[in-house]
Amino acid sequence: MTASRTSTAPRRAPALLDRQRSLLELLDALGGRVKKLDFQKLLFLYCQEPGSRGAYEFVPYHFGAFSFTSYADRRKLIEHGFLTADDEQWQLTQEGRDAVAGTQDMMMASFADRHRRLRGNALVADTYRKFPYYGIRSEIADRILRGDNDALARIAAARPTPPNAGRLCTIGYEGLTVERYLNAIIRAGVTLLCDVRRNPISRKYGFAKSTLANACQGVGVRYEHLPELGIASEQRRSLVTQADYNALFDEYERRYLPTQLAAVKQLASWISDGQRVALTCYERLPQQCHRHCVGEAVEKVLGAGMVATHLCA
């Protein structure tokens, strides 16, 4: 009998995205271990530096600037062995250090040196003072900035104006990160995001139903899903020209949408109650998405003066 042999070939390290590499390099420049809140704020400040290689975007969240994508990358980097699975901090493993050895640039080293002693409340306060928009959802700004009335006033001024009447807009997430998408609806004063996809699944991070709903909740936007207003994916597969889209939408408006009057009236009632409603689906251009048909149906229910705005980001 021949003895079985176990392969001793080294495990091949997975390829890193550029943003993931820059994240690991920044963590290495900062000493390889940083508390979670501190690292999120340092990553944010680094990404705001002119000429930085930071590719993350951020939203105003419970403790200030937050990147959902950085945390999605964190989970992957832990799986690949580059970071430790530590709930309290971001920490490089030896494999993580080896992956970025000798690749740190001078700008990142300078940033790390300038911020080496800035941690905790002082670091959070620094982000609020420099970038007040990202403090608009903070649960700790009043405590962190106690006595700094100018900084608190700038945060208050950055908040969207509360709605005094219902409004309707639409937005597609094609080509957007979840952070850029959320910032667009926040800045538009949207209070309720209504997903009109038949099947709210997506290979693009952040836009599957549960992930998007949780992200909306975190930035103070209510999420609702009306799948009955969606179009089946098989009906969209052969669309090439605008004429193809127009033919599909004509059929949708004539035959299907009139059977979903209850859902259209639900949308109209949210708006009548004072909500700023955004209809959402995938396509960037509204004329290539059925959400513009839904918007027009709502306009008819609500009557003159209600015109949907199509958001761009």
C-alpha positions in Angstrom: 0.0 0.0 0.0 1.3 3.4 -0.9 1.2 6.0 1.8 -0.9 9.1 1.1 0.9 12.3 0.7 -0.2 15.7 2.0 0.6 18.7 -0.2 3.1 21.1 1.3 2.7 23.8 -1.4 2.2 27.2 0.2 -1.2 28.7 0.3 -1.5 31.3 -2.5 -2.4 34.7 -1.1 -5.6 36.1 -2.5 -5.4 39.2 -4.7 -6.2 42.5 -3.0 -8.3 45.3 -4.4 -6.4 48.6 -4.5 -8.6 50.0 -1.8 -8.1 47.0 0.5 -4.3 47.3 0.0 -4.4 51.0 0.9 -6.5 50.1 4.0 -3.9 47.6 5.2 -1.0 50.0 4.4 -2.7 52.7 6.5 -3.2 50.3 9.4 0.5 49.3 9.1 1.6 52.9 9.0 -0.4 53.5 12.2 1.4 50.7 14.0 -0.7 47.7 12.9 -3.3 47.9 15.7 -5.9 50.6 16.2 -9.2 50.7 18.1 -12.3 50.3 15.8 -13.8 53.8 16.2 -10.3 55.4 15.9 -9.4 53.6 12.8 -12.7 54.4 11.1 -12.1 58.1 11.8 -8.4 57.9 10.7 -9.4 56.1 7.5 -12.0 58.8 6.9 -9.5 61.7 7.4 -7.0 59.9 5.2 -9.5 59.5 2.4 -10.2 63.3 2.5 -6.5 64.1 2.0 -5.8 65.6 -1.5 -4.0 63.1 -3.6 -4.5 60.2 -1.2 -5.0 56.6 -2.4 -8.0 56.2 -0.1 -10.9 55.0 -2.2 -13.6 54.7 0.5 -16.7 56.9 0.8 -18.5 57.6 4.0 -22.0 58.5 5.4 -23.1 60.4 8.5 -23.7 57.6 11.0 -24.3 57.1 14.7 -20.7 58.2 15.7 -19.9 60.3 12.7 -18.3 59.3 9.3 -18.8 55.6 8.6 -18.0 53.4 5.6 -20.1 50.3 5.1 -17.7 49.2 2.3 -14.7 49.3 4.6 -16.4 46.9 7.0 -17.4 44.6 4.2 -13.7 44.6 3.2 -12.7 44.0 6.8 -14.8 40.8 6.9 -13.0 39.6 3.7 -9.6 40.5 5.0 -10.3 38.6 8.2 -11.4 35.6 6.1 -8.1 35.8 4.1 -6.0 36.0 7.2 -4.8 39.6 6.8 -6.6 40.9 9.9 -7.4 39.3 13.2 -11.1 38.7 14.1 -11.1 41.2 17.0 -14.3 43.0 17.8 -12.5 45.8 19.6 -9.9 46.8 17.1 -8.4 46.6 13.6 -5.2 44.5 13.9 -2.9 43.2 11.2 -1.7 39.6 11.3 1.8 38.7 10.3 0.4 37.7 6.9 -1.2 41.1 6.6 2.1 42.9 7.4 3.9 40.7 4.9 1.4 41.6 2.2 2.1 45.3 2.4 5.8 45.2 3.4 7.8 47.9 1.7 4.7 49.4 -0.2 3.8 52.3 2.0 4.2 55.7 0.3 5.6 58.9 1.8 2.2 60.7 1.9 0.7 57.9 4.0 3.7 57.9 6.3 3.3 61.7 6.7 -0.4 61.3 7.5 0.2 58.6 10.1 2.9 60.7 11.7 0.7 63.8 11.9 -2.1 61.8 13.5 -0.1 59.4 15.7 -1.3 61.0 19.0 -4.8 61.9 17.9 -7.2 59.3 19.3 -10.5 58.9 21.2 -12.8 61.9 21.7 -10.2 64.4 20.4 -10.1 62.5 17.1 -13.9 62.3 16.7 -14.2 66.0 17.6 -11.6 66.8 14.9 -13.7 65.0 12.2 -16.8 66.9 13.3 -15.1 70.3 13.2 -13.5 69.7 9.8 -16.4 67.9 8.2 -19.7 68.9 10.0 -22.0 67.1 7.5 -20.7 63.8 8.9 -21.9 64.7 12.4 -25.5 65.3 11.5 -26.6 61.8 12.7 -24.1 61.6 15.6 -25.4 60.3 18.9 -22.4 61.7 20.7 -21.7 65.1 19.1 -23.3 67.1 21.9 -21.1 65.4 24.5 -17.9 65.4 22.4 -18.3 69.1 21.4 -19.7 70.4 24.7 -18.9 74.1 24.8 -18.0 74.4 21.2 -21.1 76.1 20.0 -19.7 77.1 16.7 -19.0 73.5 15.7 -22.4 72.3 16.9 -24.0 75.2 14.9 -22.2 74.1 11.7 -23.4 70.5 12.2 -27.0 71.8 12.7 -26.7 73.9 9.5 -25.5 70.8 7.6 -28.7 68.9 8.4 -31.3 68.7 5.6 -34.3 70.9 6.1 -37.1 68.9 7.7 -40.0 68.4 5.2 -43.0 70.7 5.5 -44.8 68.8 2.8 -44.6 65.4 1.1 -42.4 65.1 -2.0 -41.6 62.4 -4.6 -38.3 61.6 -6.2 -36.6 58.6 -7.8 -33.0 57.2 -7.8 -31.2 54.3 -9.4 -28.1 52.8 -7.9 -26.3 51.8 -11.1 -22.7 52.9 -10.9 -22.9 54.1 -7.3 -21.4 52.9 -4.0 -23.9 52.4 -1.3 -22.3 55.4 0.5 -22.7 57.8 -2.4 -26.3 56.6 -3.0 -27.2 57.1 0.7 -25.6 60.6 0.7 -27.7 61.5 -2.3 -31.0 60.6 -0.6 -29.9 62.2 2.7 -29.0 65.5 1.0 -32.3 65.4 -0.8 -34.1 65.2 2.5 -35.6 61.8 1.8 -37.4 60.3 4.7 -38.7 57.1 3.1 -37.0 54.9 0.5 -39.4 52.7 -1.4 -37.8 49.8 -3.3 -39.9 48.9 -6.4 -37.7 46.0 -7.5 -39.6 42.7 -8.0 -36.7 40.8 -6.6 -34.5 43.0 -4.3 -31.3 41.1 -4.7 -28.0 42.4 -6.1 -24.5 41.3 -6.6 -23.4 44.9 -6.0 -22.5 45.3 -2.3 -25.0 47.2 -0.2 -28.1 46.9 -2.4 -29.6 43.5 -1.4 -32.8 44.1 0.5 -31.7 43.4 4.1 -28.4 45.2 3.7 -30.0 48.3 2.1 -32.8 48.3 4.7 -30.3 48.2 7.6 -28.1 50.9 6.0 -31.2 53.2 5.6 -32.2 52.7 9.2 -28.7 53.7 10.3 -28.9 57.0 8.5 -32.5 57.8 9.6 -34.3 56.8 6.4 -37.3 54.4 6.5 -37.2 51.5 4.0 -40.2 50.0 2.4 -40.5 47.4 -0.3 -43.4 47.2 -2.8 -42.5 44.2 -5.0 -45.9 44.2 -6.7 -44.8 47.3 -8.6 -41.7 45.5 -10.0 -41.1 44.1 -13.4 -40.0 40.4 -13.8 -36.4 40.1 -14.7 -37.1 37.9 -17.7 -39.0 40.7 -19.3 -35.9 42.9 -19.2 -33.3 40.6 -20.7 -33.7 41.5 -24.4 -33.7 45.3 -23.9 -31.1 47.0 -26.1 -32.4 50.3 -27.5 -34.5 53.0 -25.9 -37.4 51.8 -28.2 -37.2 48.4 -26.5 -37.5 50.1 -23.1 -40.4 52.3 -24.3 -42.3 49.2 -25.6 -41.9 47.4 -22.3 -43.0 50.4 -20.3 -46.0 51.1 -22.5 -47.1 47.5 -21.8 -46.4 47.9 -18.1 -48.5 51.1 -17.9 -51.4 49.8 -20.0 -51.8 46.2 -18.7 -50.0 45.8 -15.4 -49.8 49.0 -13.4 -53.6 49.6 -13.3 -53.9 46.3 -11.5 -51.7 47.6 -8.7 -53.7 50.6 -7.7 -53.5 49.8 -4.0 -49.7 50.0 -4.0 -49.8 53.3 -6.0 -52.3 54.7 -3.4 -50.1 53.5 -0.6 -47.2 55.6 -2.1 -49.6 58.6 -2.5 -50.7 58.2 1.2 -47.1 58.3 2.5 -46.5 61.5 0.5 -49.8 63.0 1.7 -48.7 62.3 5.3 -45.6 64.5 4.7 -43.0 61.9 3.8 -40.3 62.7 1.2 -40.4 59.5 -0.7 -37.7 58.2 -3.1 -38.6 55.4 -5.5 -35.6 53.2 -6.2 -34.5 50.5 -8.6 -31.3 49.7 -10.5 -31.0 51.8 -13.6 -29.3 55.2 -13.5 -31.5 56.7 -16.2 -35.1 57.0 -15.2 -36.3 56.6 -18.8 -34.7 53.1 -18.7 -36.4 52.2 -15.5 -40.0 51.5 -14.7 -39.8 53.7 -11.6 -40.6 56.7 -13.8 -43.9 55.0 -14.7 -44.7 54.5 -11.0 -43.9 58.1 -10.3 -46.2 59.3 -13.0 -49.0 57.1 -11.7 -48.5 58.6 -8.2 -48.5 62.1 -9.7 -52.0 61.4 -11.2 -53.4 60.2 -7.9 -52.1 63.3 -6.0 -53.1 65.8 -8.8 -51.6 69.0 -9.9 -48.4 70.3 -8.3 -46.8 66.9 -7.6 -43.9 66.2 -10.0 -41.3 63.6 -9.3 -37.6 64.7 -9.2 -35.0 62.3 -10.5 -31.9 62.4 -8.3 -28.4 62.1 -9.6 -25.3 61.3 -7.6 
